[in-house]
């Protein structure tokens, strides 16, 4: 690694028992002062050319002037170092490439490898990472650059290999209630014998990610070796990709995206495909919901995004199908981890449920099955759900992931702090506001508080009478409940049209 800094030798490494959302490096104040290092700046620590960075924290009690303190993960990576070197530098080694990216220049493959390596080594601060992400909002990556970024994200992390073909399905999300679909689709596929070790994300801008929802029922944070064993035993998993060390730059990018409430299209594609490649997925179905209030609003934009996925799949050796699905209103009747886990479990136990939830889960599962050569895939997927075969497999997956396979929907706790919104008039529901529901569910506490969220009682086309319940908000606190209800009122969660519109003359 080429570093634009004068190294300082002769420090002992000390493990510091702290937990932060980013790496830190603890320096003695006198050492920092002598080298002109200020608190909050980014510095590198390493030996033999292996350098990891973090934000500077100053302390005279945690370290002496001959020691450098680091969290356990950096300590383990540098455990073979008898002494470590300190690299005070103003910018990361790859910063010149970032500046070119900000100017709109196209970068070669080695530039993306340098940027991603520096990000994973902790040499970029959140502001610099935000600049890289925002550059994609205003100056999207070329098709070649996107492939370079994906490969760099894969190669800087762990890769889990399996002795057979690996399948998966993944939704780009953005629709309230969407996180529970995988909890139905994955066991359908696994029950038919295909290997589907699904890695999922936590929520970025939505009230629940698939990993958040599955975590209500079972553990989702496993090592690559554990995932390998669980997947081969149960034929399927639903786990959090962030705990696996797969494409670790992605987890760093996501933390910054979450704070900015952005999800750049090219970075989203890179995020999904890098994690899939790291799990050795070679057969993949991508779900792109579109509709008012969804992440993608028009069919034209959905086709464009689907084409972007397909072009990258061809470059990366993945056989892919893209499903464009209706995302103009919530999937099912629940929003938020605990509520969605309940609905998914109810659907699997009964073999039926909300029409758009069942249709979506079965359709996506059928597409995966068709990639595996299963004949009459649509019929096979529906039958696996109706017969209870998918539920039996889901119980196996829950048990393999250290959950209670006999858990029932009513066993899952939801918040007791509630408010029910009722219909202000008689009429027919003509519109359900995805944006309002997403915002309100997050304000209520989801996904951090898994018991928070929203339960719907009416959707588009439902006839309601004045006073009928439309939805119930479940919140972490009374203040959060008040904020959520106010947002629903201000943005309008429902539009209810009367049958009699106007009288002439």
C-alpha positions as CSV (number, residue, x, y, z in Angstrom):
1,X,0.0,0.0,0.0
2,X,1.3,3.4,-1.0
3,X,0.8,5.9,1.8
4,X,1.0,9.7,1.5
5,X,2.3,10.0,5.1
6,X,5.5,9.7,7.1
7,X,5.3,6.6,9.2
8,X,6.2,6.6,12.9
9,X,7.6,3.3,14.3
10,X,7.9,1.5,17.6
11,X,4.4,1.3,19.2
12,X,2.9,-1.6,21.0
13,X,-0.7,-2.6,20.1
14,X,-3.3,-2.6,22.9
15,X,-6.8,-4.1,22.6
16,X,-9.5,-1.7,23.8
17,X,-12.9,-3.1,24.8
18,X,-15.2,-0.5,23.1
19,X,-18.0,-0.7,20.6
20,X,-18.4,2.1,17.9
21,X,-20.2,2.1,14.6
22,X,-16.8,2.8,13.0
23,X,-13.1,2.0,13.8
24,X,-11.3,4.1,16.4
25,X,-7.6,4.5,17.2
26,X,-6.7,5.6,20.8
27,X,-3.6,7.7,21.2
28,X,-1.9,9.2,24.2
29,X,-2.4,13.0,24.1
30,X,1.4,13.7,24.2
31,X,2.0,11.5,21.2
32,X,-0.8,13.1,19.2
33,X,0.5,16.5,20.1
34,X,4.0,15.7,19.0
35,X,2.9,14.6,15.6
36,X,0.2,17.2,15.1
37,X,-2.6,14.7,15.1
38,X,-6.0,16.1,16.2
39,X,-8.9,14.2,17.8
40,X,-11.4,13.0,15.2
41,X,-8.9,12.8,12.4
42,X,-8.3,9.5,10.6
43,X,-4.9,7.7,11.0
44,X,-3.5,4.4,9.9
45,X,-1.9,1.7,12.1
46,X,-0.1,-1.4,10.8
47,X,3.0,-3.3,10.0
48,X,4.6,-4.9,7.0
49,X,2.5,-2.8,4.6
50,X,-0.8,-4.0,6.2
51,X,-2.6,-0.8,7.4
52,X,-5.9,-0.3,9.1
53,X,-7.3,3.1,10.0
54,X,-9.7,4.7,12.4
55,X,-10.9,7.9,14.0
56,X,-8.5,9.3,16.6
57,X,-9.6,9.3,20.2
58,X,-7.3,10.9,22.7
59,X,-6.7,9.4,26.2
60,X,-4.0,9.4,28.9
61,X,-5.6,6.7,30.9
62,X,-6.3,4.0,28.3
63,X,-2.9,4.1,26.6
64,X,0.6,5.3,27.4
65,X,2.9,7.1,25.0
66,X,4.4,3.8,23.8
67,X,1.0,2.2,23.0
68,X,-1.8,2.5,20.4
69,X,-5.3,1.3,21.3
70,X,-7.6,-0.4,18.8
71,X,-10.8,-2.4,18.9
72,X,-10.7,-6.2,18.9
73,X,-11.3,-6.6,15.1
74,X,-8.2,-4.5,14.2
75,X,-6.2,-6.1,17.0
76,X,-6.9,-9.5,15.6
77,X,-5.9,-8.5,12.1
78,X,-2.6,-7.1,13.3
79,X,-2.0,-9.7,16.0
80,X,1.2,-11.0,14.3
81,X,2.8,-7.6,14.6
82,X,5.4,-7.3,17.4
83,X,5.4,-3.6,16.9
84,X,3.1,-1.4,14.9
85,X,3.7,1.8,12.9
86,X,1.6,4.9,13.0
87,X,0.7,6.6,9.7
88,X,-0.6,10.2,10.2
89,X,-1.9,11.3,6.8
90,X,-4.3,14.0,5.7
91,X,-6.1,12.0,3.0
92,X,-6.5,8.2,2.2
93,X,-4.0,6.8,-0.3
94,X,-6.7,6.5,-2.9
95,X,-8.1,10.0,-2.4
96,X,-6.8,11.2,-5.8
97,X,-9.2,8.7,-7.4
98,X,-12.1,10.0,-5.4
99,X,-11.4,13.5,-6.5
100,X,-11.4,12.4,-10.2
101,X,-14.8,10.6,-9.5
102,X,-16.2,13.8,-8.1
103,X,-15.1,15.6,-11.2
104,X,-17.1,13.1,-13.3
105,X,-14.1,11.3,-14.7
106,X,-14.3,7.5,-15.5
107,X,-11.9,5.5,-13.4
108,X,-10.0,2.3,-14.2
109,X,-10.5,-1.0,-12.4
110,X,-7.4,-0.5,-10.1
111,X,-8.9,2.8,-8.9
112,X,-12.0,1.1,-7.6
113,X,-10.0,-1.6,-5.9
114,X,-7.9,1.1,-4.2
115,X,-10.9,3.0,-3.0
116,X,-12.8,-0.1,-1.7
117,X,-9.6,-1.4,0.0
118,X,-9.1,1.9,1.8
119,X,-12.7,2.0,2.8
120,X,-12.6,-1.5,4.3
121,X,-9.4,-0.7,6.1
122,X,-11.0,2.3,7.8
123,X,-9.0,4.9,6.0
124,X,-12.0,6.9,4.8
125,X,-14.0,9.1,7.2
126,X,-17.8,9.2,6.9
127,X,-17.7,12.5,5.0
128,X,-15.4,11.1,2.3
129,X,-17.6,8.0,2.0
130,X,-20.7,10.2,1.7
131,X,-18.9,12.1,-1.1
132,X,-18.3,8.8,-3.0
133,X,-21.9,7.7,-2.6
134,X,-23.4,11.1,-3.5
135,X,-21.2,11.2,-6.6
136,X,-23.2,8.2,-7.9
137,X,-26.4,10.1,-7.4
138,X,-25.4,12.9,-9.7
139,X,-22.8,11.1,-11.9
140,X,-23.8,7.4,-12.2
141,X,-21.1,4.8,-12.8
142,X,-20.6,3.5,-16.3
143,X,-21.4,-0.2,-16.8
144,X,-17.7,-1.1,-16.8
145,X,-17.1,1.0,-13.6
146,X,-20.0,-0.7,-11.9
147,X,-18.5,-4.1,-12.7
148,X,-15.2,-2.9,-11.3
149,X,-16.8,-1.8,-8.1
150,X,-18.7,-5.0,-7.6
151,X,-15.6,-7.1,-8.1
152,X,-13.6,-4.9,-5.7
153,X,-16.3,-5.3,-3.1
154,X,-16.2,-9.1,-3.5
155,X,-12.4,-9.5,-3.5
156,X,-11.9,-7.4,-0.3
157,X,-14.1,-9.8,1.7
158,X,-14.9,-13.4,2.5
159,X,-16.2,-15.8,-0.1
160,X,-18.4,-18.7,0.9
161,X,-18.1,-21.7,-1.6
162,X,-20.6,-24.5,-1.9
163,X,-20.2,-27.9,-3.7
164,X,-23.4,-27.3,-5.8
165,X,-25.3,-24.7,-7.6
166,X,-26.5,-21.8,-5.4
167,X,-29.8,-20.0,-5.9
168,X,-31.3,-16.8,-4.4
169,X,-34.0,-14.2,-4.7
170,X,-33.6,-10.6,-3.7
171,X,-35.9,-7.6,-3.7
172,X,-34.7,-4.0,-4.0
173,X,-37.3,-3.2,-1.3
174,X,-38.8,0.3,-0.8
175,X,-42.4,-1.0,-0.4
176,X,-43.9,-1.2,3.1
177,X,-44.4,-4.8,4.3
178,X,-42.0,-6.2,1.7
179,X,-39.5,-7.7,4.1
180,X,-41.7,-10.7,4.9
181,X,-41.9,-12.0,1.4
182,X,-38.5,-13.8,1.6
183,X,-39.7,-15.6,4.8
184,X,-42.2,-17.4,2.6
185,X,-40.4,-17.6,-0.7
186,X,-37.1,-19.1,0.6
187,X,-38.7,-22.1,2.4
188,X,-40.8,-22.8,-0.7
189,X,-37.6,-23.0,-2.8
190,X,-35.7,-25.0,-0.1
191,X,-38.5,-27.4,0.3
192,X,-38.1,-28.4,-3.3
193,X,-34.5,-29.3,-2.7
194,X,-32.7,-26.3,-4.2
195,X,-29.9,-24.7,-2.2
196,X,-30.9,-21.1,-1.2
197,X,-28.6,-19.6,1.4
198,X,-30.2,-16.2,1.4
199,X,-28.2,-13.2,2.8
200,X,-30.3,-10.3,3.6
201,X,-29.8,-6.6,4.6
202,X,-31.1,-4.6,7.4
203,X,-33.4,-1.6,6.7
204,X,-31.8,1.4,5.1
205,X,-34.7,3.7,4.4
206,X,-37.6,1.3,5.2
207,X,-39.3,0.2,8.5
208,X,-37.9,-3.3,8.2
209,X,-35.3,-5.2,6.2
210,X,-35.6,-9.0,5.7
211,X,-32.8,-9.6,8.3
212,X,-34.7,-7.4,10.8
213,X,-37.8,-9.4,10.4
214,X,-36.1,-12.8,10.5
215,X,-34.3,-11.8,13.6
216,X,-37.6,-11.8,15.4
217,X,-37.8,-15.6,14.9
218,X,-34.1,-16.7,14.9
219,X,-30.5,-15.7,15.0
220,X,-29.3,-14.0,11.8
221,X,-25.6,-13.2,12.6
222,X,-23.3,-16.2,11.7
223,X,-19.8,-16.8,10.5
224,X,-19.2,-18.0,7.0
225,X,-18.3,-21.5,8.2
226,X,-21.6,-21.6,10.2
227,X,-23.6,-20.4,7.2
228,X,-22.0,-23.1,5.1
229,X,-23.0,-25.8,7.5
230,X,-26.5,-24.5,8.2
231,X,-27.3,-24.0,4.5
232,X,-26.2,-27.6,3.5
233,X,-28.2,-29.0,6.4
234,X,-31.4,-27.0,6.1
235,X,-31.1,-26.3,2.3
236,X,-31.9,-22.6,3.1
237,X,-31.0,-19.7,5.3
238,X,-32.2,-16.2,5.9
239,X,-29.3,-14.4,7.5
240,X,-27.8,-10.9,7.8
241,X,-25.0,-10.4,5.3
242,X,-23.4,-7.8,7.5
243,X,-22.2,-10.3,10.0
244,X,-20.4,-12.5,7.5
245,X,-17.5,-10.4,6.3
246,X,-18.9,-10.7,2.8
247,X,-18.2,-7.6,0.7
248,X,-17.4,-5.6,4.0
249,X,-17.2,-2.3,2.1
250,X,-21.0,-2.6,1.5
251,X,-21.8,-2.6,5.2
252,X,-19.7,0.6,5.6
253,X,-21.5,2.2,2.7
254,X,-24.9,1.2,4.0
255,X,-24.2,2.8,7.4
256,X,-23.6,6.1,5.7
257,X,-26.5,5.7,3.3
258,X,-28.8,5.1,6.2
259,X,-27.7,8.5,7.8
260,X,-28.2,10.3,4.5
261,X,-31.5,8.4,3.7
262,X,-30.1,7.7,0.2
263,X,-29.7,4.5,-1.9
264,X,-28.0,5.4,-5.2
265,X,-29.0,3.1,-8.0
266,X,-25.6,1.9,-9.0
267,X,-24.5,1.4,-5.4
268,X,-27.7,-0.5,-4.8
269,X,-26.9,-2.8,-7.7
270,X,-23.3,-3.2,-6.5
271,X,-24.5,-3.9,-2.9
272,X,-26.9,-6.7,-4.0
273,X,-24.7,-8.4,-6.5
274,X,-21.4,-8.2,-4.5
275,X,-23.1,-10.0,-1.6
276,X,-24.6,-12.6,-3.9
277,X,-21.3,-13.3,-5.6
278,X,-19.6,-13.6,-2.2
279,X,-22.1,-16.4,-1.4
280,X,-21.3,-18.1,-4.8
281,X,-24.8,-17.4,-6.1
282,X,-25.0,-18.3,-9.8
283,X,-28.8,-18.4,-10.3
284,X,-30.6,-15.3,-9.1
285,X,-34.1,-13.7,-9.3
286,X,-34.3,-9.9,-8.7
287,X,-37.6,-8.3,-7.6
288,X,-38.1,-4.7,-8.6
289,X,-41.4,-3.3,-7.2
290,X,-42.7,-0.2,-8.9
291,X,-45.5,2.2,-8.2
292,X,-46.4,5.5,-6.5
293,X,-44.4,5.9,-3.3
294,X,-42.1,2.9,-4.1
295,X,-38.3,3.2,-4.6
296,X,-39.0,2.9,-8.4
297,X,-42.2,4.7,-9.4
298,X,-42.8,3.9,-13.1
299,X,-42.6,0.7,-15.2
300,X,-40.2,2.5,-17.6
301,X,-37.8,3.2,-14.7
302,X,-38.2,-0.4,-13.5
303,X,-37.3,-1.8,-16.9
304,X,-34.2,0.5,-17.0
305,X,-33.1,-0.7,-13.6
306,X,-33.8,-4.3,-14.6
307,X,-31.6,-3.9,-17.6
308,X,-28.8,-2.6,-15.5
309,X,-29.0,-5.7,-13.3
310,X,-29.1,-8.0,-16.3
311,X,-26.1,-6.3,-17.9
312,X,-24.1,-6.8,-14.8
313,X,-25.2,-10.4,-14.4
314,X,-23.9,-11.1,-17.9
315,X,-20.6,-9.6,-17.0
316,X,-20.3,-11.5,-13.7
317,X,-21.5,-14.9,-14.9
318,X,-24.9,-14.9,-13.1
319,X,-28.0,-16.4,-14.7
320,X,-30.7,-14.0,-13.8
321,X,-34.4,-13.3,-14.1
322,X,-35.9,-9.9,-13.2
323,X,-39.4,-9.7,-11.9
324,X,-41.2,-6.3,-12.1
325,X,-43.9,-6.4,-9.4
326,X,-46.6,-4.0,-8.3
327,X,-45.4,-1.8,-5.5
328,X,-48.1,0.9,-5.3
329,X,-49.4,-0.2,-1.9
330,X,-48.0,-2.3,1.0
331,X,-47.4,-6.0,0.7
332,X,-49.8,-7.8,3.0
333,X,-51.3,-6.1,6.0
334,X,-48.3,-5.4,8.3
335,X,-45.3,-3.1,8.4
336,X,-42.5,-3.5,10.9
337,X,-40.3,-6.5,12.0
338,X,-42.5,-8.2,14.6
339,X,-45.8,-7.6,12.8
340,X,-44.4,-8.9,9.5
341,X,-42.9,-11.9,11.2
342,X,-46.3,-12.7,12.6
343,X,-48.0,-12.3,9.2
344,X,-45.4,-14.5,7.4
345,X,-45.7,-17.2,10.1
346,X,-49.5,-17.1,9.9
347,X,-49.3,-17.4,6.1
348,X,-47.0,-20.4,6.2
349,X,-49.0,-22.2,8.9
350,X,-52.4,-21.7,7.1
351,X,-51.0,-22.1,3.6
352,X,-52.8,-18.9,2.6
353,X,-52.9,-15.2,3.5
354,X,-53.1,-11.7,2.0
355,X,-53.5,-12.2,-1.8
356,X,-50.7,-9.9,-2.9
357,X,-48.3,-11.4,-0.3
358,X,-49.1,-15.0,-1.4
359,X,-49.0,-14.2,-5.1
360,X,-45.7,-12.3,-4.8
361,X,-43.9,-15.0,-2.7
362,X,-45.1,-17.8,-4.8
363,X,-44.3,-16.0,-8.1
364,X,-40.7,-15.2,-7.0
365,X,-40.2,-18.7,-5.7
366,X,-41.5,-20.2,-9.0
367,X,-39.0,-18.1,-11.0
368,X,-36.2,-19.5,-8.8
369,X,-37.5,-23.0,-9.2
370,X,-37.7,-22.5,-13.0
371,X,-34.0,-21.6,-13.0
372,X,-33.4,-24.9,-11.3
373,X,-35.2,-26.8,-14.0
374,X,-38.3,-27.6,-12.0
375,X,-41.3,-28.3,-14.3
376,X,-44.6,-26.5,-13.7
377,X,-42.8,-24.2,-11.3
378,X,-45.8,-22.0,-10.6
379,X,-48.0,-24.9,-9.6
380,X,-45.1,-26.5,-7.5
381,X,-44.5,-23.3,-5.6
382,X,-48.2,-22.8,-4.7
383,X,-48.6,-26.4,-3.7
384,X,-45.5,-26.2,-1.4
385,X,-47.2,-23.4,0.4
386,X,-50.7,-24.8,0.5
387,X,-49.7,-28.3,1.6
388,X,-47.6,-27.1,4.6
389,X,-44.4,-28.3,3.0
390,X,-42.9,-24.8,3.0
391,X,-43.9,-24.3,6.7
392,X,-42.2,-27.6,7.7
393,X,-39.0,-26.4,5.9
394,X,-39.3,-23.0,7.6
395,X,-39.3,-24.7,11.0
396,X,-36.1,-26.5,10.0
397,X,-34.5,-23.2,9.0
398,X,-35.6,-21.5,12.2
399,X,-34.2,-24.4,14.3
400,X,-30.9,-24.4,12.3
401,X,-30.6,-20.7,13.0
402,X,-31.0,-21.3,16.8
403,X,-34.7,-20.1,17.0
404,X,-37.7,-21.9,18.4
405,X,-39.3,-23.9,15.5
406,X,-42.6,-24.2,17.4
407,X,-43.1,-20.4,17.8
408,X,-46.6,-19.3,17.1
409,X,-47.6,-15.8,15.7
410,X,-49.3,-14.9,19.0
411,X,-46.0,-15.6,20.8
412,X,-44.3,-12.7,19.1
413,X,-44.6,-9.5,21.3
414,X,-45.9,-6.2,19.8
415,X,-46.0,-2.9,21.5
416,X,-48.8,-2.1,23.9
417,X,-48.6,1.7,23.0
418,X,-51.1,1.9,20.2
419,X,-53.5,4.1,18.3
420,X,-56.1,3.1,15.8
421,X,-57.0,5.5,12.9
422,X,-60.6,5.3,11.7
423,X,-62.4,6.2,8.5
424,X,-63.6,9.8,8.5
425,X,-66.4,9.0,6.1
426,X,-68.2,6.3,4.1
427,X,-66.6,5.4,0.8
428,X,-64.1,3.3,-1.1
429,X,-60.3,3.4,-0.4
430,X,-58.8,4.7,-3.7
431,X,-55.2,5.3,-2.5
432,X,-52.9,4.0,0.2
433,X,-49.9,6.3,0.8
434,X,-46.7,4.2,0.9
435,X,-44.6,7.2,1.8
436,X,-46.7,8.2,4.7
437,X,-46.8,4.6,6.0
438,X,-43.1,4.1,5.7
439,X,-42.4,7.4,7.5
440,X,-44.9,6.8,10.2
441,X,-43.7,3.3,11.0
442,X,-40.1,4.5,11.3
443,X,-41.2,7.4,13.5
444,X,-43.0,4.8,15.6
445,X,-39.7,3.1,16.3
446,X,-39.3,0.5,13.6
447,X,-36.9,-1.2,12.8
448,X,-34.8,-0.5,15.9
449,X,-37.7,-1.4,18.1
450,X,-39.0,-4.6,16.5
451,X,-42.3,-4.4,18.3
452,X,-43.2,-1.1,16.6
453,X,-45.0,-0.8,13.3
454,X,-48.4,-0.6,11.6
455,X,-51.2,-3.0,11.0
456,X,-53.6,-2.3,8.1
457,X,-57.2,-3.2,8.0
458,X,-58.1,-1.7,4.6
459,X,-56.4,-1.4,1.3
460,X,-57.2,-0.1,-2.2
461,X,-60.7,-1.0,-3.3
462,X,-62.0,-1.7,0.2
463,X,-65.4,-0.2,1.1
464,X,-65.4,1.4,4.5
465,X,-67.9,3.1,6.7
466,X,-67.3,6.1,8.9
467,X,-65.6,4.9,12.1
468,X,-64.3,1.7,10.7
469,X,-60.6,1.0,11.6
470,X,-58.1,1.7,8.9
471,X,-54.9,1.0,10.7
472,X,-53.3,0.6,14.1
473,X,-49.9,2.2,14.9
474,X,-47.7,0.4,17.5
475,X,-45.0,2.7,18.9
476,X,-42.0,2.5,21.2
477,X,-43.1,5.5,23.3
478,X,-46.0,7.8,23.6
479,X,-44.0,10.6,22.0
480,X,-43.1,8.4,19.0
481,X,-46.8,7.4,18.7
482,X,-47.8,11.1,18.6
483,X,-45.2,11.8,15.9
484,X,-46.3,8.8,13.8
485,X,-50.0,9.7,14.0
486,X,-49.3,13.3,13.2
487,X,-47.4,12.3,10.1
488,X,-50.2,10.0,9.0
489,X,-52.6,12.9,9.3
490,X,-50.4,15.5,7.6
491,X,-49.4,13.2,4.6
492,X,-52.7,11.4,4.4
493,X,-52.4,7.6,4.8
494,X,-55.6,6.9,2.9
495,X,-57.7,8.6,0.3
496,X,-61.4,7.6,0.7
497,X,-63.7,8.5,-2.2
498,X,-67.5,8.6,-1.8
499,X,-69.6,6.9,-4.4
500,X,-71.6,10.0,-5.1
501,X,-69.1,12.5,-6.4
502,X,-71.2,15.4,-7.7
503,X,-74.9,16.4,-8.5
504,X,-75.7,18.4,-11.6
505,X,-77.1,21.0,-12.1
